[in-house]
Every structure is written in structure tokens, then in C-alpha cells.
Amino acid sequence: MNSIRDHAAPTPLPWADGAYSIKRHGVTLTNCDSEPVQTPGCSQAHGVVLVLRVSDLTILQVSENSAAHLGLPPHELLGCSIALVVADEGVWRLRACLEKEPIERNPLYVFTLPARDGTAALDLTLHTIDGLAVLECEPAAPHETLAPDYYALVKKSVARLQATDNLADFCRSVSDEVRTLTGLDRVMVYRFHPDFHGEVVGESRRDDLDSWFGMHYPAEDIPRPAREIFKKIWVRPLPDNGAPVMELMPLVNPDTGRALTMTHCALRGASVMYTEYLQNMGVAASLTLSLLVDGELWGLVACHHLTPTHFPYQMRAACEFVAQVASLQVRAVEQRESLAYRLQLEEAHNRMVAQAANASGLASMTVSTPGLLDAMNATGAAIFHTERWWLVGDTPTEAQLADLKVWLESRAEYQSATRPVFATDSLVREYPAGAAFSAIASGVLALPLARNKGSAVLWFRPETMQTVHWGGNPNDKPLVTGPHGSRLTPRRSFELFTESVKDRALPWLRVEVEAVLRLRVLIMELVVSRADYLAVLNVDLTRSNEELDAFAYIASHDLKEPLRGISHFAHTLLDSAVSADVAAHERLEGLLRLTQRMDTLLDALLHFSRVGRATLLVEPVDLNEVVEEALEMVAARRQEVPTTIRIPRTLPTVLCDRTRVREVFMNLLANALKYTDRASRDIEIGWRDDPSGVPAFYVRDNGIGIEPRHFDLIFTMFKRLHGRELYGGGSGAGLSIVKKLVEQHRGRVWLESNVGEGTTFSFTLTTPASS
């Protein structure tokens, strides 16, 4: 086993001692995520940063450009009181702010330092962090410049935002209102997707600029460290993208021994990666606002200007307020928008379940209107119910669905007692076998209908395969040579780039997941009520069948006695009839034939009624013995025409009623021997695996065959397809009795036939095999 010493120690970063500086180290970056953006060690050139000891307001650090704005170089400021810069009155105001205002990580305007000795007037903002006071000095707006009425502008902006009903209009309004406040060339609302790539969902711009609305940008364009900062601040100004950065002196604070955290500084120096990114787009100044929902970064308001500009504190404060209002409002707008969709889903689901109740089955949800696809934004759906699949739209095959269902039933979320639902927009990531049908079912939303019942409903969404408009190739990360060698830079191409999203569908919305959970409750209520209704019907049907069987037995039994009398009287008349009276003789013979046929029909009816009333004696039965007994019972008919009987493989032993199953084989063999016009008969008795999972037994012949239109008719009591004297006659009750005996075993009987070629009768006995 390798020891720790076997691995080479990672190369230490140049700023491993904590003294990072954009100016010194920014050009050496190879990965955005590695940059300590919260401690950049530099400020922007248009203002000055001073770091003060809170207890005595001594200057501990200052940006290197202090002489240009304060008239004093850093070495004359360090270690001195801030009174050297703001005078005693200024010290008093700073003290009051420190003692009374909520400035921890929250910069507030304190006062404006008047112009002096050739320096411009400066707006001063103050905040505290890590036990230090950070004073930022920025040029104030010239007195001759008439400042806008930001209060009136913000009031109008808030009113307009609150009036929007949908997210698209809301994002458009946000970009319009911020552009009105700032007067910048382009303002965009940039929304993050779950994988943190961004999309421009709102835009306001100069008419001569190309639209970037709808474009997508890879997550790397706003890396994780930058996203973390935007979760903590509302406004990020960069008035001159081309200006140099000014390093703090010293880089490490002498009191704390650490670099200054500049997260909340308006003058925080911008990463070289970010400034080059803007330069590649032709942007000279930017203002970025955060949009936060429940503490998470929902998106950004990205403002661009093609020339350097000025962002006075009052403008930034107005924009910050709009960003806060927009953050509160975006959730409400999303909820209003989802409410309409939720109501649409609920109405469709209620109507769908009502139709299923009237149609006596869930299968109607795949064929009715509204159906599963009308109620949900999906391209395919499947229901597994009553041991079979019902499909609508584009779905995987039944075999693929069966495997997927087994996998779903092993998922913990699918078995949840409170929210039994599985939802994914990329099935392949969790179920590799889904790659076989990802084109039609990359997205899956599934839920069981009843615990331990196996029933389920699934919806499918295809692989997105839609054209996504990227602001440059998301996989293109060119390296260029910088002052310190090759390093990663932002992409230099922002032409339209299209990419098909592979193995991923549109994500399922929360409102859709909640809607299907409510649908599950409706379906379960329907199934329970339907089960109760069927239970009552089964009781009534059982009673009716028993009464009908009893009636058939009594009626046929009681009719036998007068029929015997008619037959005896006809014989007497025939014996005493005058031989010369030929017509009378023929009529009496016809009467005897009718009484004999009536007697045969009554015998069949009696037998049929006994079959319905008898209780099955279920036991393990060797079907090989049963078939041998059945063949003995039809042995006489086998001798009429040369007959070959084949049994390809040994029959199994099953749980059944031996006498009843023997009668089934006997009736089917009798039919196979009877209905033929060939010189020789070929009959096969066998079994095969049925799709239902139980053995299917069959008797196949080479007889006259049956037309498909008669397939159901032949199981009707006393129904013959041929004249009563053809093919040996008979009552027409044999197949009716076969059907009843098979159904008593909870099986089914069916046939396959070609006229002139033969017929195969198949049946199942759903009692489990015992060996």
C-alpha cells in the first residue's frame, strides 16, 4: 500500500502565506475557483480604501493611490489617526456611526469629505468586519450635476414590479427599471439553472446593440467563489474596467496578521479573469446586482456600459433597494405563475379520474380526453394495472418498462410513506440501462398507486435535444500566453453556439410533482370504492349463478319425466300404426328423433348445471395420467379413421381437480377427432410457457378449422356451426363445459385456427405447479 510519502507534495501557491494580490498574482491564475476573490489585496483606482483600528481609529492599511485622492502618500498615513484625513469633526461622525449604526458587514454612507488642495470631494462609506473598520472614499458627484430623484424613481419601479403576473414580464420589468435608474447601455436579468449555468431571461438595451436575450452561459463564467460573494452582497460596481488596481499597503494587517476580507467593499479590486471577460465583450463598466431567494442565488442583474462611467452611492443604494424588492417579489411571481398551472393540472386530473370511474377502469386514462398526457407536460405515459401495461404516447417497450419498474421499487424515495414519488431529468445518471431509451425517456416521473400492489403510473420526457443558445462554446477554454506564461482566460468567442443537451430532459417542476401526488390519492380512492362496488357485484353474481344452476338442474330433471312419457307413447303408436299409412309412420319416427334429441340436450344441460354447482377437489395431479384416461374414453372414435396422437414432452404435475381436467381433455380430444374430413388425423397434446407465467396446455388437430368470426360463438351453450347430423352430430355443449371447467380453475381458454388446416385449443390452470 502506498504511503503518504509516495505522493509528491502539491506545489504551494505563490500566496500561500495569505498575502494575495491581484496586481502581483492575478496573471498567474490557471483556475477561477482557486482565486481568493474575497481577499484580493487590491482596490479599484477611482477611490481609496483605509483600514482602521476600531478602538482609536488608527490607519493600519491604505491603498497605494492615496496621494491622488487624499493628497497624502501611504507612508504618511500609516500609523496615524484618521483625523489626519477627516479632521476632528469627521472623527466625531465616524465614532457616532460606529456606535449607533448597524454597519457590521453593511457599508453605510457617513458624510462627504469636501474638496481640498486640488483633490475632489469624496463620499465616505464605513463598515466593520473581523474587528476592523473599513473606510471607503469615492469621488462624489459634481455639485453642478443635478441628481435624479431616486426615491421617486424607486417608488415607480416597485409599483411596476408588483403589477407583473408572470416571470417573463417580471424579468423584463426588472431590466427596464434598473436601466431607467442607471442609464446604462445594457441591463440583463441572468437566471441560474440547477447546474449553475446561466440564461438571460430579461433584457433592456440600446437599440443599436445586439440582443443577448435567451443566451446561455456556462457555469464557469461565474465561478463558485464569485457566486458565494454574490450571496453576501447586493451591489458590485466596476466603473472602469480598464483601470489598474491599487494594492493595499501593507498586504497583511499588522494587528491581525491576516489579509483584509473585502467582500463588502464597493472598491474591491476585480479579478483579472473578470476584467478580461468584460473586455472580450467590449464592456468598459459594469454594475451587478444579486437576486436572492431563500438565501440562495436565484440570479443576477448584470448591467453593462460601453464606456467608463460613475456609480454614485445614491444610485447604488437605489439599485440595491430594487434588487431586494425584486428578490422578494420573484418568489411571489413564480408562485402565481405555478398556481395557474396547478389549477389546470387539478382540473384535468379530476375529470380524468371521473371518466375512469364511469369507464370502470384506469386504462381509460390512456385513451380518454383529458388523459395522462393532456394533464401533464410529457410526451409519454404508462400505467401498470391488473398485471398489464397500458401505454400512451412515446414510451419504452413493455420489457424495458418491466425492468424499470423493478428498479424503481428498490428506490427508497419510491417506497416513502408520505411522498412515494421518483423524479429525475436524467435517468441514465442513476439507471444506466435507461441509455437504451434516453431519446424518448430521459426524464421520468413515477409513483406507485398502492403499496404492495405493483400498480404504478409513469410519465416520460425525451432527451432535450433542443437548441440551446450559448454565449460562446461552453467546452472551449483556450489558453493564451500572459506575462507569466500560459493561463486560462475567458473565452474569446461570443458568437452563437448551439449544443444539444444529451441524456437530459426538461426538469420536473415542484408543482408537477405535487400534482401527481394528489392524483395518486384520487386514484387510490377510486380503486378502493371500485373494489367495494365489485365486491357487492360479486356477491350478487354468485347468488344469481347459484340460482341459475339450481333452476337449470331442476328444470332439466323435471322435464325428463314427461319426455320419457312422450317417447313411450310414440313407440306404442308406431308399433300399432297401419303399415300402409306411410305418412303417419314417418311423422311418428320424426317425433321419436325429436324426443331423443331433446333427451340428449337435457342430459347436456343437467351436466352443465352440475359442473357449475360442484366444488372442486384440488390436489396434485399428474396430467400424463389424466391424458391417458381421456384417450381411453375416446378410444372407440379413434378407430374410425387412422389417427396419430403425439405428446412432444412430458406434461407437468399441477394442482387441479382431476375429474374436471380429464373432462376438459376428453371434450377437446373428441372435437379434434370429430371435426375432420381428412383420410388420417394428426393430433398433438402438449404445453408451453404462457406470457402470464403459468403453463398453457393445448390440443392441436389437422381438422376442418374454424373461421375467426366464430371464435367466441363456439363457446356458447348448444351452439353448433354445422348441421346436427354432420360430423357425428352432438348437443353443442362440449366447449361450453370446457370453458366453465377452465374458469373454475381461474384459468382461461382460447383458440388459434386456420380454415382447412386445423385448430389449436389452449387453456391455463392458474393454480401453482407442485412439481
FIZADREN-202155 format. One record per residue (C-alpha): residue in one letter; x, y, z. Coordinates in steps of 0.25 Angstrom, whole numbers, plus 5000, padded with zeros to 4 digits. Layout:
N
aXYZ ...
% end
This chain:
771
m500050005000 n500550144996 s500950235008 i500750385009 r502250395005 d501950334992 h501150444987 a501850574983 a501450694991 p500650794984 t501350924979 p501051034988 l500251154983 p501051284982 w500151344992 a500151225002 d500551325013 g499151385011 a499751515004 y499051504991 s499051624982 i498251634968 k499351724964 r500551624967 h499851494965 g498551514957 v499251484944 t499751344949 l498351284951 t498051154944 n496751134950 c495651234954 d495251144966 s496651154972 e496551314973 p496351374987 v495351474982 q494951514996 t496351555000 p496851614986 g497851714993 c497551824984 s496551934982 q495952004969 a496752124965 h495652224965 g495552224981 v496352204993 v496252095004 l496652115018 v496652005029 l496552065043 r496752005057 v495352025063 s495852065077 d496652185073 l496352195058 t497852185055 i498152155040 l498652015039 q498551995024 v498352085012 s498252064997 e499552114989 n498752224982 s498452314994 a499352424989 a498452444977 h497152454985 l497552504999 g498852574996 l499652495005 p500452365001 p500352235009 h501552255017 e501052385023 l499652325027 l500052185032 g500152185048 c499452325048 s498052355053 i496952375043 a496752515048 l497952545038 v496952515027 v495552555032 a495952655043 d495352655057 e493852675052 g494052555043 v494552475054 w493352505063 r492452465051 l493152335049 r493052305064 a491652325064 c491452235052 l492252125059 e491452135072 k490052155067 e489852095053 p489751945048 i491051945040 e491551805042 r491851755028 n490851865024 p491451995017 l490752125020 y490952265015 v491552355026 f491852485020 t492452555008 l493852605010 p494052745004 a495052764992 r496352824997 d497752844992 g497352804977 t496652674981 a495252644978 a494152634988 l493952494993 d492752414998 l493152335010 t492552195014 l492852115026 h492651975031 t493351875040 i493851735038 d494651645047 g494851755057 l495351855047 a494751985042 v494851995026 l494652135021 e494452155006 c494652284999 e494052304985 p493852434977 a492552504980 a491652554968 p492052694964 h491152804970 e490752854957 t490152714953 l488652714956 a488452574964 p487252494960 d486052484970 y486452334973 y485352324983 a484252354972 l484952264962 v485052144972 k483552164976 k483052154962 s484052034959 v483451964971 a482051984967 r482351934953 l482951814958 q481851774967 a480851794955 t481451674947 d480751544947 n481751454940 l483251424941 a483551474927 d482951604929 f483551624943 c484951594938 r484751694926 s484251804936 v485451784945 s486351804934 d485551924929 e485451994943 v486951974946 r487352034933 t486452154936 l487152174949 t488552154944 g488452204929 l489452094925 d489552034911 r489051894914 v488351824926 m488051674927 v487451584937 y488251464937 r487651334944 f488451214949 h487951074945 p488150964955 d489550934949 f489851074951 h489951114936 g489251244934 e488251294924 v487851434920 v486351434923 g486151584923 e486851704915 s486751854913 r487751914903 r488152024894 d487452004880 d488851994873 l489351874882 d489051724878 s488151654887 w488651544896 f487351504901 g487151354902 m488651324902 h489251224912 y490651234918 p491451124925 a491551114940 e493051154939 d492651294934 i492251324948 p493151224957 r492751174970 p493551274978 a492851394971 r491551324973 e491851314988 i492151464989 f490851504982 k490051424992 k490651525003 i490551664995 w489451734987 v490351824978 r491651804971 p492151934964 l493251934954 p493252074947 d494552064939 n494951924935 g496251974928 a496752044941 p497951984948 v497751924962 m498351984975 e499051894985 l498751915000 m499951955008 p500351865015 l499651745009 v499551675023 n498951755034 p499951785045 d498951755056 t498251635051 g499351575043 r498351535032 a497951595019 l496751685018 t495351625015 m494851715004 t493551645001 h492651765005 c493551874999 a493051954987 l494451984983 r494951834984 g495851804972 a495351724961 s495951594957 v496851594944 m495951484939 y494751564940 t495251694934 e495751614922 y494451554921 l493751684920 q494851734911 n494551624901 m493051674901 g493451814899 v492951854912 a493651974920 a492851984932 s491951884940 l490951884951 t490451754957 l489251734966 s488951604973 l487551534973 l487451444985 v486251354988 d486251285002 g487751315004 e488151254991 l488651324978 w487451314968 g488151404958 l488751544955 v488451674949 a489651694940 c489851844935 h490851874924 h491352014919 l492252024907 t493052144913 p493552164927 t492552234936 h492252274950 f491352204960 p491052294971 y490652244985 q489252294983 m489052214970 r489652094976 a488652104988 a487452114979 c487851994971 e488151914984 f486751944988 v486151904975 a486951774976 q486451744990 v484951774985 a485151684973 s485751574981 l484551574990 q483551584978 v484151474969 r483651364978 a482251424978 v482251434963 e482751294962 q481651244971 r480551324964 e481051264951 s481151124956 l479751144962 a479051154949 y479851024944 r479450954957 l477950984955 q478050934941 l478650804945 e477650784957 e476450814947 a476950714937 h477250604948 n475950624954 r475250604940 m476150484937 v475850414950 a474350434948 q474450384934 a475250264939 a474150234949 n473050234939 a473850154930 s474150054941 g475650054939 l476950124940 a477250094925 s476350204921 m477350304926 t478250264914 v477150284903 s476150384909 t476150534908 p476750594917 g477750484919 l479050464925 l479750544914 d478750654914 a478950674929 m480450674929 n481550734921 a482050604916 t482150524903 g481850384908 a481250314920 a480950174925 i480050114935 f480349974941 h479049914946 t478349784946 e479649714943 r479849784930 w480349914924 w479450024917 l480250124909 v480050254902 g481050344894 d482550314893 t482950214903 p483950104905 t483549964902 e482849874911 a484049794914 q484849914917 l483749974926 a483649844934 d485149854937 l485050004940 k483849974950 v484649864957 w485849964959 l484850074963 e484249984974 s485649974980 r485750124982 a485650184996 e484850304991 y483850214983 q483550144996 s483350265005 a482150265013 t481850415011 r482350444997 p482550324989 v483050384976 f484250374968 a484650494958 t485850514950 d486250594938 s487450494934 l487050354937 v488350304931 r489150364943 e488450274953 y487950154944 p489050124933 a488050034926 g487250154922 a488250194912 a487550094902 f486250194902 s486850324907 a486350384893 i484950374898 a485050364913 s486250434919 g485250494929 v484450404937 l483350444948 a482850314954 l481950274966 p481250154972 l479750144972 a479650054984 r480649994994 n481049854991 k480049844979 g481049864968 s480249974961 a480950094956 v480850224947 l482050274940 w482250404931 f483350424921 r484050534915 p485050524904 e486550564903 t486450714902 m487150714888 q486650864887 t487650964882 v488251044894 h488851174890 w490151184897 g490951314898 g492251244893 n492551094893 p492451044907 n493450944905 d494451044899 k495551084909 p496651144901 l498051164908 v498751294904 t500151344907 g500151444918 p501251524925 h501551404934 g501351284923 s500051214919 r498851224927 l497351214926 t496551334921 p495151354918 r494651304904 r494951404893 s493751364884 f492351404888 e491751364875 l490451284875 f490851134879 t489751024879 e489850904887 s488950784889 v488750744903 k489050594904 d488350494913 r487550604920 a486150654919 l485450774924 p485350764939 w484050734946 l483450854953 r483150854968 v481650884964 e481650754955 v482150664966 e481150714976 a480050704965 v480350554963 l480450524978 r478950584979 l478550504966 r479050374974 v478150404985 l476950414975 i477350284968 m477450214981 e476150264986 l475550214972 v476150084973 v475650064988 s474250104984 r474250014971 a474749894980 d473649914989 y472649924978 l473149804971 a473149724984 v471649754985 l471449714970 n472249584972 v471349544984 d470049574975 l470649504963 t471049384971 r469649374977 s469049394963 n469949284957 e469549184968 e468049214966 l468249194951 d469049064953 a467949014962 f466849054952 a467548984941 y467648854949 i466248854954 a465648894940 s466448794932 h466248684943 d464748714943 l464648714928 k465248574927 e463948504932 p462948564923 l463948544911 r464048394915 g462548384914 i462548454900 s463548354895 h462848234901 f461448274895 a462148304881 h462748164881 t461348104885 l460748184873 l461848134864 d461647994867 s460147994865 a460148084853 v459648024840 s460747994831 a460048054819 d459948184825 v461348234821 a461148384825 a460748344839 h461948254840 e462948364836 r462348464846 l462448364858 e463848334854 g464148484854 l463548504867 l464448394873 r465648464867 l465248594874 t465048534887 q466348464886 r467048604883 m466248664894 d466748564904 t468148584899 l468048734901 l467448714915 d468648624919 a469648724914 l468848834922 l468848754934 h470348724933 f470648874931 s469848914943 r470548804951 v471848864947 g471449004952 r470948954965 a472048854968 t473248884978 l474648864972 l475448754979 v476848814977 e478048724979 p479448704972 v479048634958 d480048564948 l479448614935 n480148504927 e479148404935 v477948494932 v478248504917 e478448354917 e477048334923 a476448434914 l476948364902 e476348234907 m475048304908 v475048344893 a475748214888 a474548164880 r474548294871 r476048274869 q475848144862 e474848214851 v476048284844 p477548254844 t477948344856 t479348394861 i479448444875 r480748524879 i481148574892 p482548644890 r482948654904 t482548604918 l481348684924 p481548744938 t480848714951 v479948824955 l478948864966 c477548834960 d476248754960 r476648624953 t475248594949 r474948724943 v476248744936 r476148604930 e474748644924 v475448774918 f476448684911 m475348584907 n474448694901 l475648754893 l476048614888 a474648584884 n474548714876 a475948684869 l475548544865 k474148584861 y474348714852 t475248664841 d475048624826 r476448564824 a476748424822 s477648424834 r477648504847 d478948564853 i478748614868 e479748674877 i479548694892 g480648784899 w480948904908 r481749034907 d482049154915 d480949254915 p481349404916 s480549414929 g481649324935 v480749194936 p480749074927 a479849074915 f479348934911 y478848914897 v478148804887 r478548834873 d477848764861 n477948764846 g476348774844 i475448864837 g475848994844 i474949104849 e474749244843 p475149354853 r473749414853 h473249294860 f474449284871 d473549344882 l472249284877 i472749134878 f472749144894 t471249174894 m470349074900 f469748974890 k470349054878 r470748974866 l471449034854 h470948914845 g469648834843 r469248744854 e469548614846 l470948664841 y472248614847 g471548514856 g470448614862 g470448654876 s469848754886 g470848874884 a471048874899 g472548824900 l473248944898 s472349024908 i472648914918 v474148934915 k474149084917 k473349064930 l474248964936 v475549044932 e474949174938 q474649094951 h476149074951 r476349224950 g476949204936 r476549244922 v476349164909 w476549214895 l476849164881 e477649184868 s477149134855 n477249134840 v476149084831 g476548954825 e477848944833 g477348914847 t477148974861 t477948984874 f477149004887 s477949054898 f477649074913 t478249104926 l478049064940 t478549174949 t478749084962 p480249074964 a481048954959 s481448864971 s482648794963 
% end
